[in-house]
Amino acid sequence: MPTKSKTLQEKLTELDTLVDWFNNEDFALEEAVEQFKKADTLAREIEEDLAKIKNEITVLAERFDS
């Protein structure tokens, strides 16, 4: 069964949770690299999602202006 891809909001929420983890006083250095990799991957996915949305808005705006 295919997995459902996360929405932009779900990715933002997950990234926020990871950032909070880094700001926690119980920060575990042993886990930091893995958590950082997760955060980096999410940030890249979010950037891609936002670029797609921006492109869609640009196309729609051009159609609207025509």
Secondary structure as UniProt FT lines:
FT   HELIX           8..23
FT   TURN            25..26
FT   HELIX           29..65
//
